[in-house]
């Protein structure tokens, strides 16, 4: 990953591809009446990534709100997994997560912000990045 590109954008794309793969391969067909059996450990890992991505997008309200929605839907899905919900309901949760991730990806910048022009701005930016890293 290029350090010039925002990490939150790439994380949102990774999450969107991951949840799409889950929907396409593991969640069964949306019309099935069988219980949906997803890997809850993988969902927990993706949930943690969602929360981290939300923290990275703290300066972008639209992206942060969309990521918050995706995180809430993922938590709701986790509460019922594995085997606690049927395939149509599982697909509804996954569709809601994917829709929110799509909105977040559209709201996040794909290109880096302009570099700070003064030494003071550079120092302030490095300090803010250090504080975020310590959280």
C-alpha positions in Angstrom: 0.0 0.0 0.0 1.3 3.4 -0.9 1.8 5.7 2.1 0.5 8.5 -0.1 -3.1 7.1 -0.2 -5.5 7.2 2.8 -5.6 4.0 4.7 -9.3 4.3 5.6 -10.3 4.2 1.9 -8.3 0.9 1.3 -9.7 -0.6 4.5 -13.3 0.3 3.4 -12.6 -1.4 0.0 -11.2 -4.5 1.7 -14.2 -4.7 4.0 -16.6 -4.3 1.0 -14.9 -7.1 -0.9 -14.8 -9.3 2.1 -18.5 -8.9 2.9 -19.4 -9.4 -0.7 -17.4 -12.6 -0.8 -19.2 -13.8 2.4 -22.6 -13.0 0.8 -21.7 -14.8 -2.5 -20.2 -17.9 -1.0 -21.0 -18.5 2.6 -24.4 -17.1 3.2 -26.3 -19.5 1.0 -29.0 -18.4 -1.4 -31.3 -15.6 -0.3 -34.3 -17.8 -1.0 -33.2 -20.7 1.2 -35.2 -21.5 4.3 -32.3 -23.2 5.9 -30.4 -21.5 8.7 -27.5 -19.4 7.7 -24.1 -20.6 9.1 -21.5 -18.0 8.9 -18.0 -18.1 10.5 -18.4 -15.9 13.6 -14.7 -15.6 14.2 -14.3 -14.1 10.7 -17.2 -11.8 11.3 -15.6 -10.6 14.6 -12.4 -9.9 12.8 -14.2 -7.9 10.2 -16.2 -6.1 12.9 -12.9 -5.0 14.5 -11.7 -3.7 11.2 -14.9 -1.8 10.7 -14.5 -0.1 14.1 -10.8 0.7 13.3 -11.8 2.1 9.9 -14.5 4.2 11.6 -11.8 5.7 13.9 -9.5 6.4 10.9 -12.3 8.4 9.2 -13.0 10.6 12.2 -12.6 13.8 10.1 -15.2 12.7 7.5 -18.7 12.8 8.9 -20.4 11.1 6.0 -17.9 8.2 5.9 -17.9 7.8 9.7 -21.7 7.7 9.8 -21.8 5.1 7.0 -19.1 3.0 8.8 -21.0 3.3 12.0 -24.1 1.9 10.3 -22.1 -1.0 8.8 -20.6 -1.7 12.2 -24.0 -1.7 13.9 -25.4 -4.1 11.2 -22.4 -6.4 11.6 -22.9 -6.4 15.4 -26.6 -7.3 14.9 -25.5 -10.1 12.5 -22.9 -11.4 15.0 -25.5 -11.5 17.8 -27.4 -14.2 15.8 -24.5 -16.1 14.3 -23.9 -18.9 13.9 -27.2 -20.6 13.0 -29.5 -18.2 14.7 -31.1 -16.7 11.6 -32.3 -17.8 8.2 -30.7 -17.0 4.9 -33.1 -14.2 3.8 -32.4 -12.3 7.1 -28.7 -13.0 6.8 -28.7 -11.5 3.3 -30.6 -8.4 4.5 -27.9 -7.8 7.1 -25.2 -8.3 4.5 -26.9 -6.0 2.0 -27.2 -3.3 4.7 -23.5 -3.7 5.5 -22.5 -3.6 1.8 -24.7 -0.5 1.1 -23.1 1.4 4.1 -19.6 0.4 3.0 -20.4 1.5 -0.6 -21.4 4.9 0.8 -18.4 5.1 3.0 -16.1 4.3 0.1 -17.7 7.0 -2.0 -17.2 9.5 0.9 -13.6 8.7 1.6 -10.9 10.4 -0.4 -8.9 8.2 -2.8 -6.1 10.6 -3.1 -4.0 12.1 -0.4 -4.7 15.5 1.1 -2.3 18.3 0.1 0.8 18.2 2.2 1.1 20.9 4.9 2.8 24.0 3.7 4.5 25.2 6.8 6.6 23.6 9.4 4.0 24.3 12.1 1.3 22.5 10.1 3.7 19.6 9.5 4.5 19.3 13.2 0.8 19.5 14.1 -0.1 16.8 11.6 2.6 14.5 12.9 1.4 15.1 16.5 -2.2 14.2 15.6 -1.1 11.0 13.8 0.9 10.1 16.9 -2.1 10.7 19.2 -4.3 8.5 16.9 -1.6 5.8 17.0 -1.6 5.8 20.8 -5.4 5.2 21.1 
